[in-house]
Amino acid sequence: MEQTAGFWIAAAAATFFIGMSKGGIPMVAMLGVPILSIFIPPGMAAGLLLPMYILADAYAIWLFRGQYSLRNIRILVPAGAIGVLIAFVLVSRVPVEATKLVVALIGLGYLADALRKRLKRDYRARDADVLRGLFWGALSGFTSYISHAGGPPYQAYMLPQKLPKMTFAGTTAIVFACINWMKAPTYVLAGQLTWDSLKQVAVLAPVALLGAWAGFRFTRLLPERLFFTLIYSALGLLCLKLLFEVGAAWL
């Protein structure tokens, strides 16, 4: 299918933002699908961008090599697989808007609790425990499969651990790389990922790698406190964006 210059500009911008998010700046990832949805249906936009996520994931794993929490990976990757499997089975029965609403409420609830603890000056870090990890990891896999919105449940589990910024970013890269690979076969079955889209991916791949490199460099330069302030801000904006999408769909 012949695409316009506007499509390629939007696709390059969306791809660059996805790459940056995998390099450690997650707040820009939320721009990807909305930008591309100006030119193609949202489902096709999500399918086109999934290989960009996977490619940027792989590069991010190399960039953050040696900087990750193995315990969290051992908990969250199997949990994410459970979530993806449940979503695959239930996808035709669960309204996308309902999932987005749950994700948004979870994220906003966590932010409210974090603010309460900050006002009380409760700075104690939580451990990576299996039961919480299985719940939040499965929810991340489920919501990532349905609407590329696995961030809020994941961050609700990870942020209370107060890991160093590079460890947090490296763990995130590995966990979502695994989840995105699990999603790929089902996107093919659903027709969201096709040979035509893979041809477009080949053109856009360098942009994803450039974005991941830029995000990694930016993450290294950011002070620790500012980095996590941006993470919290991104979580809040993503939740508000999801609520807006739910309201728009229901109205």
C-alpha positions as CSV (number, residue, x, y, z in Angstrom):
1,M,0.0,0.0,0.0
2,E,1.4,3.4,-1.0
3,Q,1.8,5.7,2.0
4,T,1.9,9.5,2.1
5,A,4.8,11.7,3.2
6,G,2.8,12.6,6.3
7,F,2.5,8.9,7.2
8,W,6.2,8.4,7.0
9,I,6.9,11.5,9.1
10,A,4.4,10.3,11.7
11,A,5.8,6.8,11.7
12,A,9.3,8.1,12.1
13,A,8.3,10.3,15.0
14,A,6.4,7.4,16.7
15,T,9.3,5.0,16.2
16,F,11.8,7.5,17.6
17,F,9.6,8.0,20.7
18,I,9.3,4.3,21.2
19,G,13.1,3.9,20.9
20,M,13.6,6.7,23.5
21,S,11.2,5.0,25.9
22,K,13.2,1.8,25.7
23,G,16.4,3.8,26.3
24,G,14.9,4.8,29.7
25,I,12.5,7.7,29.0
26,P,9.1,6.0,29.2
27,M,7.0,9.1,29.2
28,V,7.4,9.5,25.4
29,A,6.1,6.0,24.5
30,M,2.5,7.1,25.0
31,L,2.8,9.3,21.9
32,G,3.5,6.5,19.5
33,V,0.1,4.9,18.6
34,P,-1.9,8.2,18.8
35,I,0.5,9.9,16.3
36,L,0.3,7.0,13.8
37,S,-3.4,6.6,14.3
38,I,-3.9,9.9,12.4
39,F,-3.1,8.0,9.2
40,I,-4.0,4.4,9.9
41,P,-6.5,2.6,12.3
42,P,-5.2,2.2,15.9
43,G,-5.1,-1.6,15.7
44,M,-2.9,-1.5,12.6
45,A,-0.8,1.2,14.2
46,A,-0.2,-1.0,17.3
47,G,0.7,-3.9,15.0
48,L,3.1,-1.8,13.0
49,L,4.8,-0.5,16.1
50,L,5.2,-3.8,17.9
51,P,8.3,-4.8,15.9
52,M,9.7,-1.4,16.7
53,Y,9.2,-2.1,20.4
54,I,10.9,-5.5,20.0
55,L,13.9,-4.1,18.1
56,A,14.3,-1.2,20.6
57,D,13.9,-3.7,23.4
58,A,16.8,-5.8,22.1
59,Y,19.1,-2.7,21.7
60,A,18.1,-1.5,25.2
61,I,19.0,-4.8,26.7
62,W,22.5,-4.4,25.2
63,L,22.7,-0.8,26.3
64,F,21.8,-1.6,29.9
65,R,23.7,-4.9,30.0
66,G,24.6,-5.9,33.5
67,Q,22.2,-3.4,35.0
68,Y,19.1,-5.2,36.1
69,S,17.4,-6.9,39.0
70,L,17.5,-10.7,38.3
71,R,15.0,-11.4,41.1
72,N,12.4,-9.1,39.6
73,I,13.0,-10.6,36.1
74,R,12.5,-14.1,37.5
75,I,9.2,-13.1,39.0
76,L,7.8,-10.7,36.3
77,V,8.6,-12.6,33.1
78,P,6.6,-15.7,34.0
79,A,3.9,-13.5,35.5
80,G,3.8,-11.5,32.2
81,A,3.4,-14.7,30.2
82,I,0.4,-15.7,32.3
83,G,-1.1,-12.3,31.6
84,V,-0.5,-12.5,27.9
85,L,-2.1,-16.0,27.8
86,I,-5.2,-14.8,29.7
87,A,-5.6,-11.8,27.4
88,F,-5.3,-14.0,24.3
89,V,-8.0,-16.2,25.6
90,L,-10.3,-13.4,26.8
91,V,-9.6,-10.7,24.2
92,S,-12.9,-11.1,22.4
93,R,-14.8,-10.9,25.7
94,V,-13.1,-8.0,27.5
95,P,-13.9,-4.5,26.2
96,V,-10.7,-2.5,25.5
97,E,-12.2,0.5,27.3
98,A,-12.9,-1.5,30.5
99,T,-9.2,-2.6,30.5
100,K,-8.0,1.0,30.0
101,L,-10.2,2.2,32.8
102,V,-8.8,-0.5,35.2
103,V,-5.3,0.4,34.2
104,A,-5.8,4.1,34.7
105,L,-7.5,3.7,38.1
106,I,-4.6,1.4,39.2
107,G,-2.0,3.9,38.2
108,L,-3.8,6.9,39.8
109,G,-4.4,4.9,43.0
110,Y,-0.8,4.1,43.2
111,L,0.2,7.7,42.6
112,A,-2.2,8.8,45.4
113,D,-0.7,6.3,47.8
114,A,2.8,7.4,46.9
115,L,1.9,11.0,47.5
116,R,0.4,10.1,50.9
117,K,3.6,8.3,51.9
118,R,5.7,11.2,50.7
119,L,3.8,13.7,52.8
120,K,4.2,11.4,55.8
121,R,7.9,11.1,54.8
122,D,7.6,7.3,54.6
123,Y,10.6,6.5,52.3
124,R,11.0,2.8,53.1
125,A,11.7,0.6,50.1
126,R,9.7,-2.6,49.5
127,D,11.3,-5.9,48.6
128,A,10.6,-7.8,45.4
129,D,8.1,-10.3,46.7
130,V,6.6,-13.2,44.6
131,L,2.9,-12.7,45.4
132,R,2.8,-9.0,44.5
133,G,5.1,-9.6,41.5
134,L,2.9,-12.4,40.1
135,F,-0.2,-10.2,40.4
136,W,1.2,-7.0,39.0
137,G,3.3,-8.8,36.4
138,A,0.3,-10.7,35.1
139,L,-1.7,-7.5,35.0
140,S,1.1,-5.9,33.0
141,G,1.1,-8.7,30.5
142,F,-2.6,-8.6,30.2
143,T,-2.9,-4.8,29.6
144,S,0.2,-4.7,27.4
145,Y,-1.4,-7.3,25.1
146,I,-4.7,-5.6,24.8
147,S,-3.7,-1.9,24.6
148,H,0.1,-1.5,24.9
149,A,-0.5,-0.2,28.4
150,G,1.5,-2.4,30.6
151,G,3.4,0.4,32.3
152,P,1.1,1.4,35.2
153,P,0.8,-2.0,36.7
154,Y,4.5,-2.6,36.2
155,Q,5.4,0.7,37.8
156,A,3.0,0.1,40.7
157,Y,5.1,-2.9,41.6
158,M,8.6,-1.7,40.7
159,L,8.7,2.0,41.9
160,P,8.1,1.2,45.7
161,Q,11.4,-0.8,45.5
162,K,13.3,2.4,44.9
163,L,15.9,0.7,42.7
164,P,18.8,2.8,41.2
165,K,17.6,4.4,37.9
166,M,19.8,2.3,35.6
167,T,18.8,-0.9,37.3
168,F,15.1,0.1,37.0
169,A,15.5,0.9,33.3
170,G,17.5,-2.2,32.5
171,T,15.0,-4.5,34.3
172,T,12.1,-2.7,32.5
173,A,13.8,-3.3,29.1
174,I,14.2,-7.1,29.7
175,V,10.7,-7.7,31.1
176,F,8.9,-5.9,28.3
177,A,11.2,-7.4,25.7
178,C,9.9,-10.8,26.8
179,I,6.3,-9.7,27.0
180,N,6.5,-8.1,23.5
181,W,7.9,-11.3,22.0
182,M,5.1,-13.2,23.5
183,K,2.6,-10.9,21.9
184,A,4.0,-11.2,18.4
185,P,2.5,-14.5,17.2
186,T,-1.0,-13.4,18.2
187,Y,-0.6,-10.1,16.4
188,V,0.2,-12.1,13.3
189,L,-2.9,-14.3,13.8
190,A,-5.1,-11.1,14.2
191,G,-3.8,-9.6,11.0
192,Q,-2.2,-6.6,12.8
193,L,1.3,-7.7,11.8
194,T,1.7,-8.4,8.0
195,W,4.4,-8.6,5.4
196,D,3.6,-5.1,4.3
197,S,4.1,-3.7,7.8
198,L,7.3,-5.6,8.1
199,K,8.6,-3.9,5.0
200,Q,7.8,-0.6,6.6
201,V,9.6,-1.8,9.8
202,A,12.8,-2.4,7.8
203,V,12.7,1.3,6.7
204,L,12.0,2.6,10.2
205,A,14.4,0.3,12.2
206,P,17.4,2.8,12.2
207,V,15.0,5.4,13.7
208,A,14.1,3.0,16.6
209,L,17.8,2.3,17.3
210,L,18.6,6.1,17.2
211,G,15.8,6.8,19.7
212,A,16.9,4.0,22.1
213,W,20.5,5.4,22.0
214,A,19.2,9.0,22.6
215,G,17.0,7.8,25.5
216,F,19.9,5.9,27.1
217,R,22.2,8.9,26.9
218,F,19.5,11.1,28.4
219,T,18.8,8.6,31.2
220,R,22.5,8.5,32.2
221,L,22.7,12.3,32.3
222,L,19.5,12.8,34.4
223,P,19.9,13.1,38.2
224,E,18.3,10.2,40.0
225,R,15.6,12.3,41.7
226,L,14.7,14.0,38.4
227,F,14.6,10.7,36.6
228,F,12.0,9.2,39.0
229,T,10.0,12.5,39.1
230,L,9.7,12.1,35.3
231,I,8.6,8.5,35.7
232,Y,5.9,9.4,38.2
233,S,4.8,12.3,35.9
234,A,4.7,9.9,32.9
235,L,2.6,7.5,34.8
236,G,0.1,10.2,35.7
237,L,-0.1,11.5,32.2
238,L,-0.6,8.0,30.8
239,C,-3.4,7.3,33.2
240,L,-5.1,10.6,32.3
241,K,-4.7,9.8,28.6
242,L,-6.4,6.4,29.1
243,L,-9.3,8.0,31.0
244,F,-9.7,10.5,28.1
245,E,-9.8,7.6,25.6
246,V,-12.4,5.7,27.7
247,G,-14.5,8.8,28.1
248,A,-14.3,9.6,24.4
249,A,-15.3,6.0,23.5
250,W,-18.3,5.9,25.9
251,L,-19.6,9.3,24.9
